[in-house]
Amino acid sequence: MGQLTDSIEHETRPLKIRPFIAPMIEMTSIKGSSGFSLGTYLGAMINDHLQVGAFIQVYNGDFMRRVIFPNSFILDYSYAGLFANQSIYRQGNINILLGMKVASGEASWSQAETLDILDTDHFIALNPNLGIDYRFSRLTILNVSLGYRIVSGLDLPELKGSDLNNVSLDASLKLGWFK
C-alpha cells in the first residue's frame, strides 16, 4: 500500500499570497456634474489569478443643489466594502481582470457655508468592472478599471440611489512584492 501512494506523482503549486496597498482615484459624474473619489485598496494577490480585499472611497466632487432657498447644499458621500478581481487573460506584464466591488455607504447634504448636515441616508453599492493591470516592476502595478456603479437604498431630498448610478473610471497604483 505504501508503494502505491509513493509512486503517484502529485504536482501541486505552492500557494502564493502577496499583500498590497493601492491608493486610488475614481472619476465619475452625478446628474451632469463631474466629480471624483479618493480612496485606498488593501488586498492580496493569490497565485496571480485572484485579487481580494477591502476598500474605502470618499467623494470629492462639485455636485451642489439648492434644496431649500436660499441655502446651497453640497453632497458628501463615502463607502467602504470588499472587492474581488479574477484574471481572465494574462500576457507578460499585462493582466486583464474582471471584478466586483460590494459596499455600504453614507450620503448627506451639508450646507455649503456652514457644513451643517441637513439630512443623511445609508446605501448599498455594487460596482462590476473590467480592469487592466500593468506591472512596472516587482514592487508596482498600475491598474485602470472601467465599471458601472449601482446604488440602492438611498433616499435623500432631490437625490435617489439611481442618481448615483453611473459609469466610473478608476486608477490605482498597487504597491507590494509581486514576484
C-alpha positions as CSV (number, residue, x, y, z in Angstrom):
1,M,0.0,0.0,0.0
2,G,2.8,2.4,0.8
3,Q,4.5,1.7,-2.6
4,L,1.3,2.6,-4.4
5,T,1.0,6.0,-2.8
6,D,4.7,6.7,-3.2
7,S,4.6,6.1,-6.9
8,I,1.7,8.6,-7.6
9,E,3.2,12.0,-8.5
10,H,1.5,15.0,-7.0
11,E,2.0,18.2,-8.8
12,T,0.9,20.9,-6.5
13,R,1.7,24.6,-6.8
14,P,2.6,26.4,-3.6
15,L,0.0,29.0,-2.6
16,K,1.4,32.5,-3.2
17,I,-0.2,35.3,-1.3
18,R,1.1,38.8,-2.0
19,P,-0.4,41.6,0.1
20,F,-0.7,45.1,-1.4
21,I,-1.9,48.6,-0.7
22,A,-3.2,50.8,-3.5
23,P,-4.1,54.5,-3.4
24,M,-6.8,55.2,-6.0
25,I,-8.8,57.9,-7.7
26,E,-12.1,57.4,-9.4
27,M,-13.7,59.7,-11.9
28,T,-17.5,59.9,-12.2
29,S,-20.4,62.2,-12.7
30,I,-23.7,62.8,-10.8
31,K,-26.5,64.4,-12.8
32,G,-24.1,66.1,-15.2
33,S,-21.7,67.4,-12.5
34,S,-18.2,65.9,-12.7
35,G,-16.6,64.6,-9.6
36,F,-14.0,62.2,-8.2
37,S,-13.5,59.9,-5.3
38,L,-10.2,59.3,-3.5
39,G,-9.6,56.0,-1.7
40,T,-7.4,53.1,-0.9
41,Y,-7.5,49.4,-1.6
42,L,-5.9,46.9,0.9
43,G,-5.8,43.5,-0.6
44,A,-3.9,40.4,-1.6
45,M,-3.0,38.7,-4.9
46,I,-3.5,35.0,-4.7
47,N,-1.5,32.9,-7.3
48,D,-1.6,35.7,-9.9
49,H,-5.2,34.9,-10.7
50,L,-7.3,36.3,-7.9
51,Q,-7.2,39.6,-6.0
52,V,-9.3,40.1,-2.9
53,G,-9.5,42.7,-0.2
54,A,-11.2,45.7,1.2
55,F,-11.5,49.4,0.1
56,I,-12.8,52.8,1.1
57,Q,-13.7,55.8,-1.1
58,V,-14.7,59.4,-0.3
59,Y,-16.4,61.6,-2.9
60,N,-14.8,65.0,-3.6
61,G,-16.9,66.4,-6.4
62,D,-18.6,69.6,-7.1
63,F,-22.2,68.4,-7.1
64,M,-24.3,71.2,-5.5
65,R,-28.0,71.5,-5.3
66,R,-30.3,74.2,-3.9
67,V,-32.5,72.2,-1.6
68,I,-34.1,75.0,0.5
69,F,-34.0,78.5,-0.9
70,P,-31.7,80.5,-0.4
71,N,-29.3,77.9,1.1
72,S,-26.9,75.9,-1.1
73,F,-26.1,72.3,-0.1
74,I,-23.3,70.1,-1.2
75,L,-23.4,66.3,-1.5
76,D,-20.9,64.3,0.6
77,Y,-20.7,60.5,0.4
78,S,-18.4,57.7,1.2
79,Y,-18.5,54.0,1.1
80,A,-16.4,51.0,2.1
81,G,-16.6,47.3,1.3
82,L,-15.0,44.3,-0.3
83,F,-13.6,43.7,-3.8
84,A,-12.6,40.6,-5.8
85,N,-10.9,40.6,-9.2
86,Q,-10.4,37.5,-11.3
87,S,-7.8,37.3,-14.1
88,I,-9.3,36.5,-17.4
89,Y,-6.3,37.0,-19.6
90,R,-2.6,37.2,-18.9
91,Q,0.3,38.1,-21.2
92,G,3.7,39.1,-19.9
93,N,3.3,42.2,-17.7
94,I,-0.4,42.7,-18.7
95,N,-3.2,41.2,-16.8
96,I,-6.9,41.7,-17.7
97,L,-9.3,41.4,-14.7
98,L,-13.0,41.0,-14.3
99,G,-14.1,42.3,-10.9
100,M,-16.8,43.3,-8.4
101,K,-16.9,45.8,-5.6
102,V,-19.6,45.4,-2.9
103,A,-20.0,48.2,-0.4
104,S,-22.2,50.1,2.0
105,G,-22.0,53.8,2.5
106,E,-23.5,57.0,3.7
107,A,-24.5,60.1,1.8
108,S,-25.5,63.5,3.3
109,W,-26.5,67.0,2.3
110,S,-24.3,69.6,4.0
111,Q,-25.0,73.4,4.0
112,A,-22.3,74.9,1.8
113,E,-21.4,77.8,4.0
114,T,-21.5,76.2,7.5
115,L,-21.1,72.5,6.6
116,D,-24.1,71.7,8.9
117,I,-25.7,68.4,7.9
118,L,-29.3,68.7,6.7
119,D,-30.0,65.0,6.0
120,T,-28.2,61.7,5.9
121,D,-29.0,58.3,4.5
122,H,-27.3,54.9,4.0
123,F,-27.0,52.9,0.8
124,I,-25.6,49.7,-0.7
125,A,-23.4,49.9,-3.8
126,L,-22.3,47.3,-6.4
127,N,-19.7,48.0,-9.0
128,P,-18.9,45.4,-11.6
129,N,-15.8,46.4,-13.6
130,L,-13.2,45.4,-16.2
131,G,-9.6,46.3,-15.4
132,I,-6.1,46.1,-16.7
133,D,-3.0,45.6,-14.5
134,Y,0.3,46.6,-15.9
135,R,3.3,45.5,-13.8
136,F,6.1,48.1,-14.0
137,S,8.4,46.4,-11.5
138,R,8.4,43.8,-8.8
139,L,7.0,46.5,-6.5
140,T,4.4,48.4,-8.5
141,I,1.4,47.6,-10.7
142,L,-0.7,50.3,-12.4
143,N,-4.4,49.4,-12.6
144,V,-7.0,51.1,-14.7
145,S,-10.7,49.9,-14.4
146,L,-13.9,50.8,-16.1
147,G,-17.0,50.0,-14.2
148,Y,-20.6,50.8,-13.5
149,R,-21.8,51.8,-10.0
150,I,-25.2,50.6,-9.0
151,V,-26.6,52.3,-5.8
152,S,-29.7,51.1,-3.9
153,G,-31.5,52.3,-0.8
154,L,-30.5,55.9,-1.0
155,D,-33.4,58.4,-0.4
156,L,-32.4,62.0,0.3
157,P,-34.3,65.2,-0.8
158,E,-33.7,65.7,-4.5
159,L,-31.3,62.6,-4.6
160,K,-32.2,58.9,-5.1
161,G,-29.9,55.9,-5.4
162,S,-30.4,55.9,-9.2
163,D,-28.9,59.4,-9.4
164,L,-25.5,57.9,-8.3
165,N,-25.7,55.0,-10.8
166,N,-23.1,55.8,-13.4
167,V,-20.0,54.7,-15.3
168,S,-16.8,55.1,-13.3
169,L,-13.2,55.1,-14.3
170,D,-10.6,54.5,-11.6
171,A,-6.9,54.2,-11.5
172,S,-4.8,52.8,-8.7
173,L,-1.1,52.1,-8.0
174,K,-0.7,48.8,-6.3
175,L,2.4,48.7,-4.0
176,G,3.6,45.3,-2.8
177,W,6.0,42.5,-3.7
178,F,4.8,40.9,-7.0
179,K,7.5,38.5,-7.9
